[in-house]
Amino acid sequence: MDLLEYQAKALFREIGIPVLPSQRIDHPRDLKRLEIPYPVVLKSQVPTGGRGRAGGIRFVENTIDAIAAARAIFNLSILGQYPQVLLAESRYNAEQEFFLAVILDYTLGRPVLLGSSRGGVNVQAVIEHLQRVVVDQEFSPFYARRLVLKMGLQGNLIESVSGIVQKMYQLFVEKDLDLVEINPLGISSTGEMMALDGKIIANDNALGRHSELATLVSTSSDSEDQQLPTKSLTELNWTEGDGNIGILCNGTCLAAATLDLIYRAKGKPATCLIVNGYASWDLQSTSSPVQQLQGALQQLTSNDGIKVVLVNILSSPAASEEVAEVIANYLLSHLGETSVLNEADRTEKAIAMTSRFRQERSDGSRLSLQRTASRPQLPQFVIRVVGGNFDTVKEDLVNMPVHWIDNLDEAVAKAISLATAAIKKA
């Protein structure tokens, strides 16, 4: 469950992380009773990135301008979502900006501290300077201090920023969270620190132990019918439009790590999509992860510039098997096949696929799939979905451009190699 910025900052305030004076705005007329002195910044409260680029963050100097800006923001769709609430916040002049995060790494089964000496909207700079520290034993201030030193901070910043990291970790543990992120942590010319933006992802399976988190969401609107916000497909605006590799992940930090590896290896990402709701793969929830994954695959394969799709999704074995089946469903339906539903269907479909798309040469070698001229060429797929049993799905897709790789470094190298070969071939 993703909390909105103003809800995340409410938790920051409780734990002692400094935040600016702010006020929730449910309607433009609320700005007539604004208790914060101008100038202020108005922020769209939607669980997606890219608000600034889309026009969802605006600076205003007086009430008339604020009301006009609020009306525009309330009617502004950001990645298909309209805000129900705005956040009015004091302006802040930051001399330095840092990125900080605490995440739960499902592969390691441990919390990880992330930090960058470059924070804010220049995400490429954030990635280039990103440092990580795995909390592999009982947490102590040593871990926070180690991260800050790796970030290259000096003097008083070592103690002050590591103190923020410790409070983030305390919040992370107390609320059973999957992610606590501050981007940016602003530092003024006097050394004052301020969490200028924040993101929190709560673990869906832990909500039963933390009713206060559900209460935060249920009070985000005056509507009696307000429900927990549904998770939706998110596009991470950290890529270049002329790239040739499409990326699909199930978490912001996982996507950041994947992008970092691609950029370091001189690859060219075209777009990065984040499918939410996969941490526990609760198919009965409102998050509709299957529909999100299908939509993401459609978006990536319909982009002519994308030569390779790199899928990097980490979850439970059952969730991983579901992911593999959804991908198989999509690729087979792209060639006119039926969905993968159960073991019997899989066997029958594999036989049909063999007779329809796969022929044997007289010497036993397979001919490649021949697609009809009316269907577009599929990009190559490099899939890293760890855990679960994929033998049947792999067999079904044996003659399709799909490569299954467990190691992330190897998957990234393979994706870049395939993309480079595709460009040269073109």
GIQUI-V803813 format. One record per pair of residues at least 4 apart in sequence whose C-alpha atoms are under 7 Angstrom apart, sorted by sequence separation. I is the first residue (numbers start at 1). J is the second residue. If there is no record, write none. Layout:
# GIQUI-V803813
i: (I:I)
j: (J:J)
This chain:
# GIQUI-V803813
i: (3:4:5:6:7:8:9:10:11:12:13:26:30:50:51:52:61:62:63:64:65:66:67:68:69:70:71:72:77:78:105:122:123:124:125:126:135:139:141:142:143:144:145:146:147:148:149:153:154:156:157:158:159:160:161:162:163:164:165:166:167:168:169:170:171:172:173:187:188:203:206:207:211:212:213:214:215:216:251:252:253:254:255:256:257:258:259:260:261:262:263:277:288:289:290:291:292:293:294:295:296:297:298:299:315:316:317:318:319:320:321:322:323:324:325:326:327:328:329:330:331:332:333:341:342:343:344:345:346:347:348:349:350:351:352:353:354:360:361:371:390:391:392:393:394:407:408:409:410:411:412:413:414:415:416:417:418:419:420:421:422:3:12:13:25:51:52:60:77:105:148:153:172:187:188:221:249:262:263:283:315:332:333:340:341:353:360:361:405:13:51:60:76:104:105:187:249:332:333:340:360:361:405:75:104:105:118:119:186:187:207:359:360:74:103:104:118:135:172:185:186:218:358:359:74:102:103:149:185:186:218:358:9:102:103:116:133:148:185:186:218:277:329:102:118:184:185:217:278:329:358:44:101:102:117:168:184:277:357:43:44:101:116:145:148:182:183:184:276:357:22:43:100:101:116:133:148:183:275:21:42:43:100:115:116:132:182:183:325:41:42:99:100:114:115:131:182:41:42:56:99:114:115:145:181:182:275:41:98:99:114:144:181:275:40:41:98:99:113:114:131:180:181:40:98:99:112:113:131:180:381:382:383:384:386:39:40:97:98:112:113:144:179:180:380:381:382:383:384:385:39:97:112:144:179:252:380:381:382:383:384:38:39:97:111:112:178:245:246:251:273:382:38:54:111:177:178:244:245:246:247:248:249:250:384:110:141:177:178:243:244:245:246:247:248:249:250:251:110:176:177:243:244:246:247:248:249:250:51:176:243:384:242:250:44:240:241:382:176:239:240:369:32:239:368:31:115:239:382:117:31:46:116:175:280:31:115:236:270:279:280:290:294:46:235:236:278:29:45:235:281:28:44:234:235:280:5:45:233:234:4:44:45:233:234:4:28:44:45:233:4:28:43:44:232:233:42:43:232:2:42:43:231:42:231:350:41:42:40:41:40:41:40:41:39:40:39:36:246:232:230:231:230:26:26:233:25:26:232:246:24:25:244:245:24:25:244:245:246:247:248:249:24:25:120:244:245:246:247:248:249:250:23:24:119:120:244:245:246:247:248:249:22:23:119:320:328:22:23:102:320:22:102:320:321:21:22:320:321:325:20:21:321:324:20:309:317:318:308:309:310:311:312:313:314:316:317:307:308:309:310:311:312:313:314:306:307:308:309:310:311:312:104:103:104:103:102:103:301:102:301:101:102:101:6:100:101:100:99:100:99:98:99:98:99:97:98:97:98:97:96:97:96:94:95:96:94:95:94:95:93:310:308:308:308:307:124:123:307:127:127:84:17:267:17:262:261:15:15:20:245:18:19:244:18:19:18:19:48:49:50:9:8:8:5:8:5:5:3:3:2:3:2:1:2:1:1:1:107:106:7:106)
j: (7:8:9:10:11:12:13:14:15:16:17:30:34:54:55:56:65:66:67:68:69:70:71:72:73:74:75:76:81:82:109:126:127:128:129:130:139:143:145:146:147:148:149:150:151:152:153:157:158:160:161:162:163:164:165:166:167:168:169:170:171:172:173:174:175:176:177:191:192:207:210:211:215:216:217:218:219:220:255:256:257:258:259:260:261:262:263:264:265:266:267:281:292:293:294:295:296:297:298:299:300:301:302:303:319:320:321:322:323:324:325:326:327:328:329:330:331:332:333:334:335:336:337:345:346:347:348:349:350:351:352:353:354:355:356:357:358:364:365:375:394:395:396:397:398:411:412:413:414:415:416:417:418:419:420:421:422:423:424:425:426:8:17:18:30:56:57:65:82:110:153:158:177:192:193:226:254:267:268:288:320:337:338:345:346:358:365:366:410:19:57:66:82:110:111:193:255:338:339:346:366:367:411:82:111:112:125:126:193:194:214:366:367:82:111:112:126:143:180:193:194:226:366:367:83:111:112:158:194:195:227:367:19:112:113:126:143:158:195:196:228:287:339:113:129:195:196:228:289:340:369:56:113:114:129:180:196:289:369:56:57:114:129:158:161:195:196:197:289:370:36:57:114:115:130:147:162:197:289:36:57:58:115:130:131:147:197:198:340:57:58:115:116:130:131:147:198:58:59:73:116:131:132:162:198:199:292:59:116:117:132:162:199:293:59:60:117:118:132:133:150:199:200:60:118:119:132:133:151:200:401:402:403:404:406:60:61:118:119:133:134:165:200:201:401:402:403:404:405:406:61:119:134:166:201:274:402:403:404:405:406:61:62:120:134:135:201:268:269:274:296:405:62:78:135:201:202:268:269:270:271:272:273:274:408:135:166:202:203:268:269:270:271:272:273:274:275:276:136:202:203:269:270:272:273:274:275:276:78:203:270:411:270:278:73:269:270:411:206:269:270:399:63:270:399:63:147:271:415:151:66:81:151:210:315:67:151:272:306:315:316:326:330:83:272:273:315:67:83:273:319:67:83:273:274:319:45:85:273:274:45:85:86:274:275:46:70:86:87:275:47:71:86:87:275:276:86:87:276:47:87:88:276:88:277:396:88:89:88:89:89:90:90:91:90:91:91:90:300:287:286:287:287:84:85:292:85:86:292:306:85:86:305:306:86:87:306:307:308:309:310:311:87:88:183:307:308:309:310:311:312:313:87:88:183:184:308:309:310:311:312:313:87:88:184:385:393:88:89:168:386:89:169:387:388:89:90:388:389:393:89:90:390:393:90:379:387:388:379:380:381:382:383:384:385:387:388:379:380:381:382:383:384:385:386:379:380:381:382:383:384:385:178:178:179:179:179:180:378:180:379:180:181:181:87:181:182:182:182:183:183:183:184:184:185:184:185:185:186:186:186:187:187:186:187:188:187:188:188:189:188:415:415:418:419:419:238:238:422:256:260:221:164:416:167:412:412:167:171:194:419:193:194:419:194:195:195:196:234:236:237:198:198:199:197:200:198:199:199:200:200:201:201:201:202:202:203:204:314:314:216:315)
